[in-house]
């Protein structure tokens, strides 16, 4: 907008402000009450349930502010309760009608960002007071309209006339044209028009404030009462981050407990051992309210949630109907109508890769920190020595952390409940929700498609915490040192998962080139179709060597191909939809071999009638096919051979006929060039006569051969049509 427009709008807004204020003071409003949030339930599906609890007195209202995109969720899910016999009277919120439709509803339309001339044109018939810049003279009158007029140019270099906007005002003295360039201020005298303009400007201002929308909830009743407000809105997904502390030399209490059990002979080497699992919930308060001493519930589950547009007013387009007098008949077009488990037993040690005795897998060694006795003034050396001794010990990552959440299953979902949580708005927090021992077994996990030469350091975890572990990153600490990062998927209580967190450079695996063979097993004939059964075998060898000084457990993953049967080893330790898993023990510095053998039976069908005779003859001599099938194929080959011989005779005869016909054409051309009474003409005539006799004989032979060919073809087809052997 230009400066003239701004001046007009400023003048229009000043007057109605006092009027609106006077109206507000004459009508009693509900007392404002603060109803803070007391409970937050965050779901892993990206929504959160918020419940406010507080007190109101008499007729009261509380205002909650939400982002524009959250209003649809509020309208869909808001639940309210007055606990002490009060009533919820109304819930009000600013309209979200299309801005253009809202602006067009006012007498002064600001939709197209109008200039001052356009605004004055809209004010035709309205009384205004115009202040002129020159002389500060004020002119009052009724707006007749705005027009463009030509004025002579004062610029000698550009003598063409210039166009100016002129507003025509009607007053008692007549019509006064005033150039807009000379007007410094315009005041609307009509209070209703001023109020309309102020509301239009307020609508524009409100449209810009898209971040916060007030939702006002009105409660009606007597005295002090308790009220509850609940709603579901979109929230950031709460996340989990894990720390897995594997047992190792000089490690945490879990390792010490394992070592004590080893001394007592209570544990077998390589058997699952106890590890420590820490789970941290990452929670973000992206609301506009502080969470102070709220009860926080974190739910693992995925309830269905969606957004429906309830905030935006919906309008149904309606047809425009012209009066019959003015409506023209339009041509019509018409469309044509239509008539109406894992199920895998653990392998015995004798069936595993090396059949070696079990032993514990080796963890990543702890970092050793060198230190000396030290020295210094005032006993500083002794202090540094004590600090150095403390630093030399592996950190006990579990000693100072305990879960602040209680866990329980709620229906089909799993819930962590944390009491008295305070998180300021637009702030985040990490809360420990899992601090439990978990069953683990260290493994080296090999998959050729992941890494061709080395397995990955890993572990098999069994969720013995009794809690639902939500997916998240996992930092692995082994022997008091960082060992790597892993990714954990969702793990319900009692289920097992594999994790990998580094490359095991102490173990090498060589996967030999695989071999695949194809053998014919048998064959049969079904209604003239030769059905051959082939057996395909696939072999893959893995040779692994542990170059460390400690025995290790190796897990090898191989693809599971649909339709193939595993022959060797007979039982994998685990089977997934896409993989076989085989587990075994490795002795230090001793190569171990695993052979995976699979087979697949395939049926191939071939129609004997169009087959090449040589192919039929080859299968008739194949040893794997039963004798009665081979005899039938031999007879079929004989019938096909006889038919082929007849077909060759027909082709040869037709070639001879073609040659004679060509020769006759030559003779007739020569006869045209000589006299009919000459000896040469007579000789050509005799030769032509002999050829005609030969042609007649060939046609007879061809007819006989064609009939013979049809008889042989029919005999072959009849033989094969009902031929079923085997």
N, C-alpha and C positions, 0 to 999 in steps of 0.2 A: 504494500500500500504506500502511496505517496504521502507527503506531509499534510496535504489538505485532508486526506482521508483520516489520518491519525488525529488531527484536530477535531474533526467531526465526532469520531468515536469517543474521544476523551470527554468532550462536552456532553455527550449523550449519557455517559456512565455516571457522571457526578450526581446528577439529580436523583435518579432512582435509588441510590445507595441509602439515603436517609429514609426514604419511604419504606424500603424493605426492612430496615432496622426497626422502624416503628412498629411494623406489623409483627416482627418476631417478639418484641417485648410485650405485646398485648396478648399473645397466645402462650399459655404455660406449656413448657416442654418437659418430657420425661427426664428425671434425674439420671445423670451419667453414673454408671457403676463399672468398676474394674473386676472382670472375671478372668483371672489368669489361667494359663494352661497348667494342668496338673498331671496329665498322663499322655505319653506319646508311644504309639505302637508303629514301628517301622517294618515294612515287609520287604523281602528280597525281590519283589516284583516291581518296585519303584513307586509304591504309594505308601502313605502314612495316615494313621488314624490319630486325631488330636482331640483330647477332651479337656474342656475348661471347667473349673469348679470355683464357685465363689458365692457371695451374698449380694442381694439387692434389697432395696427398701422402698415399699410402696410401688408406684408406677415408675419403673426404671428402664433404662436402655443401656446396652453396652455396644461398643463399636469395635469390630474386628476388621483389620485391613488385609486385603489379599491382592495378589497380582491379577491382572485382567485374565490371564490364561487359567487361573485357578477358580474363577467364578463358576464355570460350568460344573466343576467337581463339587463346589459348595451347594449349588442348586440341586444337584443330584443326590447328595449324601447327608445334608445337614439334619441332625436330630437334636431336639431340645426337650428339657424337662425342668419344671418348677416343682421342687420337692415338697413345698409347704403350701399346697392348695392354691397356688397362684396360676395364672394363665399366660400363655405366650400370645400376645395380641397381634403382632405383625413382624415381618422381616423385610426391611427396605434396603434397596441398593440402587445406585445410579444406573439409568437405562443405558443400554449399549446399542441403540438403534443406529442404522447407517447415518453417518454424519450429514451426508448430502440431504437425506430425507428430513433430518431434524432441522437443518438450516432452512430448507424450503418451507418448513411449517411456520416460520415467522413472517411478519409483514415486510420486513427488510431482509432480503435474501443475500447472504454473504458467501454463497457457494463458490462462485467463480472469482473470488478475491477482487471485488468490484472497485473501480476507480471512483473518485469523487463525483465525476459527471454521471456515472452509472447509478451511484447511490441517490443523487438528486433526482434522476429520472424516476427512480422507484418512489420518491417522495412527492410525486405530482399530486397536487391538491392539498398538501400538508402546509401548515404555517411554520415559517422559519424566521429566524433573525440572523441576518448576515452582516458581518463586520468587514468593512473594506480596509485594505492595508493602507491605502493612500488617504490620509486625513482622518483615519480611525473613525469613519462615519458608519453608523449602523442603519441598515435598511431592513424593514420588516415587510413580509408579504407572503403570498401563497405561491408555491412552486407551480409554474405553468409547464415547464419542461426545459430541457437542455438541447441546444442546437449548435451546429458548427457554422461559423461565419468566416468570410475572407477579410483580411486586413492587409493594407499596403505594407510592404516590407521597408524597414528603415536601414537595411543593409545594402549599401551601394553595390557591393560585389554580387549580391543575390537579390535582384530586384523583383523576383517573382512574389506574388501575394502569399501570405502565410495563413494557415487555418488555425482558429482559436475556438475554444469551448465557451459558450455563453449560456448562462442560466437566466430564464425569463421569470420575473416575479410580478405577481399581480397585487397591487395595493390600491388604496383609495384614489391615488393620483394617476393610476393607469398601469401600464405594463412597463417594467424597468428591466432592460437587458444589462446584465453584469458579467464581465469577463471573469472566468474562474481564476485566472492568474492574479486578479486584483483582490480576491477574497482571502482573508486571513482566518476567518472563523465562521462556522455555521452552527446555529443552535436550533434544535427541534423544539417547537413550542408545545407539541402534543405529548402529554405524559404517557399515553398508551404506546405511542411509537418509541419513546425513549426506553420504556420498559422492555419492549420487544427487542430493541437493539441490544440492550444489556444482556438479555437472555441468550441471544445469538452469540455474543462474545463469550459468555460463560460456557456455552456448548463447545466453542472452539478451544477454549482453555482446558476444558475437561477432556477433550479428545486428545490433547497433547499429553496429559498425565495418564499414561497407560500402565504405569508401574504399580500404582496402589489404588485400589477401589475399596471404599468403606462399605461394610455390610453392618447395618444397625439392627439389633435384635431388641424388641420391646417386650417387657414383662409387665403384667398388670396384676395387682393384688394389694394386700394390706400388710404393713409391718415388714420386719426383716425376714427374708426367705432365702433358702439355698437353691441355687440353679446350676444346671449342667448343660454344657454345649458340646456336641460332638460332630465331627465331620471328617471326611477323607479327601485328601488332596495329593497331588503328585509330589513326590519327594525324591531326593537323590537315593539311589540304592545303597543300603548299608553294606559294607564290605568286610571281609575278614582277611587277616594276615596271620600266618602261622610261624611258629618256631618249633622245629623238631630237634630235640637234643638226644642224639644217639649215644649209647654206652660205649665207652672206650677207656683206655688206661688213664688213670688220674682224673676221671670224669666226675660227673655229678652223682648224687645219691642213688639214682637209678642204676648207674654202672656199678656202684659199690654193692648194692643189693644183688645184682647179677653175679658179681664176683664171689660174694659170700655163698650164694647158691651153688656156684661152680665148685667151690672148695668142698662143700658138703655132698657133692655128687648128685645134686638135685636137677641139674640141667645137662642136657646133651649138647655137645658142640654143634653149632649151626642151627639149633632150635630157636624159635621165636623168643625174644627177650623183651624186657620192659624198657621202654623209652619214655621220655617226657615230652608232652605236647602242650604248647601254649597257643591259644587262639585269641587274637585281639580284634575287637569289633571297631571299625572305623565309621564313626557317626558324624553327620554334618547337619548343623542347624542352619538351613538356608531360609528360615522364616524371618518375619519382621518382629518377632517376640523373643525375649530372653526366656530360656528354660531354667527355672530356678526351683531346685528340689522337686523335679518331676519324677514320676515313675516311668522309666523307659523300658519298653518291651521290644525285643528284636526277634522277628518271626522269620524262620526259614520255611519258605513255601511260596507258591506262586498262584494266589487266587486270581481269578479272571477279573480284569478291570479295564474299563474303556472310557472314552470321553464322548459325550453327546452334547451338541451345541444347544444349550438351553438359555444362554445369556443373550445371544443375538436374536432380536425380533425377526420372525419369519413372516414374509408376505407372499401370498399366492398370486401370481400374475393373472389378471383377468382380461378377457377379450374386450376390445373397443367395438361397440355396436353403433353403427351410424343409423340415423332415422331413415326409414324406407324411402322417403322422398329424395334423399341425397345419395343413398348408397348405390354403387354401380355393381352389376352382376359380374363376378369374376369367373374365368373359365375354371372348371373343376377337372381334376384327374382322379381316377379310381384304380386301385390295385386289383389284380385278378384274385379270385377266391380259390381256396384249396378244399377239396373234399376231405370230409372227415375220415541158562542156567549153569547157570554153570553146572555142568554135570561132568566132572573129571575127578577120579580118585587119585590121591597122591601115589606116585610111583614108589615101589620099594627101592631100597638102595641098590639092589642087584640090577634093577632095570634102568638105572640112571647112567649118566654119561660115562663115569669112570669107575663106578662101584667102589669108590674109595671111602674110607671112614669119614664121618661128618666132622667138620671143624668150624669154628666161628669165623665169619668174614672179617677182614681187617678194615678198620675205619681209617679216615684221613689222620695222619699223625698231628699231634698238637705242636704249636710253635713253642720252642724252648727259648727262654729269655735269659741270656747270660748276665751275671751280676758278680760284683766283687765285694770284699769286706768293707771297703770305703773308709773314710776318715774325715776329720774336720774338727772345727772348734765346737766347744760346748756340747759334746755328745751328738753333733749332727751326723757324724759317720754312722753311729749306731742306729739313728733314726732312718737314715737312708738305707742301711742294711735291712732293717725291719720292713721298710716299704718295698725294697727290692725282693725280699722273700715273699711278701704278699703278692707282688705282681707276677712272680714266677709261677704261682699256682693258677690252674685253669679257673676261669670265672664260673661260678655256680649260677647259671642263668635262671634257676628255678627258686632260689632261696628267698628272694624278696618279692615274688609275684604270686598273688592268689586271686582267684576268680571273684569278681564282684557281682556275678550274676547267678541266679538260680535257674535251672533248666527243667522244662517239663513239656510233654506232648499235649497239644491242645487240638483235639479232633484229628484232622489229617495233617496238621501243621506242627512245627516244633518251635517253642518259644523260650527265649532267654529274657529273664526279668531282672532289671537293674534298678535299685531304689535310690532316691535322692540324688539325681543327676542334675548338675547345673552347667549349661552350655550357653554362652552368650549368642545372640543372633549373629548370623554370618560367620560363626566360628565352628570348628570341628574338634573332635576328641577321639582318642584311642582308649578303649576300655577292655581290660582283660576279662574274657568270658569263658575261656577253657584253660584250665591248669590241671591236667589229669595225666596219669600214666597211660601209655598206649602200647599195644603189642606190636613189635617190629622184628623183622628179620633182614639182615643185610644181604644184598645180592649184587652180582654183576649181571647186567641185563644186556643181551646182545640181540640186535636186529640188523641184518645186513643192509636193509634199505635206509637205516638211520646212520650207521657208521660201519664201513666195510671191514675195518681191521681191529677195532677195539670195542669192548662192551662199555656200558655206562655204569657208573656207580649208582646204586639204587637201594631200595628197601621195599619190602612188602609190609604194609601197615594194615592192621585190623582195628577197626574202631571199637575199642573196648571202653570208651568213655561213657557210653550210654546217651550221648548227645548227637544231634544231627550236625555234622560238620559241613558248613557251606563252602562252596568252591572259593579258592583264593591262592595267592602265592605263599610259598613256604621256604623259609630259610633253614638250612640244615647245618647243625653244629655237631661235629664228631670229634671226640678226644679233646674237647674244650676249644676247638678252633673252627673257623668258618670252613665249611666243606662245599657249599654250593647252594644253588636255588632250585626249587622244584615247583611244579604246579599241581595243586590238588583239586580234583573234581568234587562234586557233591558226594558225601559218604554218609548214608544213613547208619544208625547204630547196628553193630554186628557185621557189617560188610567189610570187604577187603579191597585195597587199592595198591597198585604199584606206583612208586615214584622214582625218578632218576634225577640226579643233581650234579653230575660231573662225569668226566671220561676216566675210565679205569685204564691207566697206562701200564699197569703191571700185568695185564692179561692181554694176549693177542689171540685173535681168532682168524683162521684161514678157511673161507668157504670155497670149496673146490667147485669147478665147473659142473653144473648139474647135467645129468643125462636123461634123455627121454626115449623110450623104445616103444615100438608099435608091433604087436603080434596078432595074427589072425587065429582066432580060437575055433570057430566052426561056421557053418553056413547052412541055410535052408532056403527052400523055394516056397513062396506063398502066392498063388494065382499069378504065376509068371514073373514074379518079382524076386530077385536074388537078394536075400538078407544075409549079410556077413557080420559076424560079431568079432570086434577087435578089442584087445586088451592093451591099454597104454600104461606103462610104468614110468615113474619119475623117481630119480635118486639124487639126493643132495648130501654131501659130506661136510661136516664141520670139524676142524681140528683146532683145539684150544690148548694154550699153555700158560700156566701161572708162573711168572718170573719173580714173584715175591718169595718171602720165606714163610708165608702163612697160607694154609688151605683156604679156599674160597668156594662159595656157592655160585654157580653160573646158571643163568636162566637164558635159554635161547628161544627166540620167537621166529616162527616160520609162517608163511602165508597158508591160510586154509582155503583151498580152491573148491568151489561148489561142484558137487558130483563126484569128487575123488574120495577114495577110502584110504585111511592111514593103515599101513601094514607094519611099519617099524619106525620107532618104538610103538608098542601096542597101545599104551595109554599115556597121553600127555598129562602134565600136572594140572593144566588149565586149558580151557578152550573158549575162545570168543567167536563172534560171528565171522571174523576175518583172520584169526590167528590161532596157531597151536603154540603152546608154551611147554618146553621141556626143561627140567631142572636136574642138576647133578653136581657132584663135588669135584674139585680140582686139587690134585696134589702139587706141591711146589716143584717146579722144574720138570714135570712129567707131562708130555703131550697126551691129551685125551681126545677121543674121537666119538662123534655122534653121527649116525647115518639115519637120515629120514627117507623113508620109502613109501610112496603112494601109488595107487593104481586106479584106473578108470576104465570102465567097460563102455564101448561105443558101438552102436548099431548103424550100419550103412546099408542103404537099399538102392538097388539098381534094376531097372526094367530090362529084362533080357531081350525083348523084341528089338529095340533100337541099338543094342550093344554091338560093338565090333566083334566079328566072328573070332578073331585071334584072342580077344579078351575073354570070351566065353570059353575058348579052348584052354587058356591058361588056368582059369579057375577050375576047369574040369580035371586038371592034373595036379591041383594043390592038395597036399597030403592032409591038411587039417580039416578039410571038408569031408563029410560022410560019403561012403561009396554010393549009396542010392542017389544022393544029390549029384555026385560027379557023373553017374550014368545018365541021369536026366539032362545034365548040362552037355554031355557028349552027344546025345541024340539031338538036342537043340542046336548044337554046333553043326551036326551033319545036315539037318534040315536047312539051316541058314547057309551052309556051304552050297548045297544043291540049288537053292534059290539064287544065290549069288552067281553061280555058273550060268544059269538060265538068263539072268539079267545081263551078263557079259555077252552071251550069244546074241541077245536082242540088240545090244548096242553095236556089235560087230556087223550084224546084218544091216542095220540102219545106216552104218557108215558106208557099206558097199552100195546100198541103194542111192545114197547121196552122190557117190562117185559116178555111177552110171547116169544119173539124171544130169550131172554136169557135163558128161561126155556127149549126151544126146543134144544138149544145147549147142555144143561146138559143131556137131555134124550138121545140124539144121542150118546154121549160119553158113557153112561151106556150101551146102546144096543151093543156097540162094545165089551164090556167086558163079555157078557153072550152068551149062546148058543141060536141060533134062534129057537130051538125047546122047550126051557124052557117056563114055565108059566110066569116068570117075564118078559121075552122078549116080550111075547104076550101082557102083560098088558101095557108095555111101548109103544108098537106099537099102542094100542088102544088110549092111552092118547095123543100120538102125532097126531093121526088122528083128535081127538076132537079139539085140539089146532089149527090145520089147518083150521077147519071150523070156529072157532072163529076169526081167523086172517082175513079170507075172509069177515066175517061180519063187522069187524072193518074197513077194507079198504073201504068198501062200505059207512059206516057211515062217515069216514073221507072225502071221496069224496063229499058227500052231504054237510058236514059242510064247506069245502073249497069253494064250490059254493055259499053257503049261506053267508059266510064271504065276498066274492067278491061282491055279490049283496048289502050287507049292506054298505060296504066301498064306492061303487059307489053311492049309495043313499045319503050317508053323503057328499061325495065330490060334487055331483050335487047340493045338497041343499045349501051347503056353497058357491059354486062357484058364484052363482048369487044372494046371500043374501045381500041386502043393505037395512038397516032400520035405521031411525033416521035422 
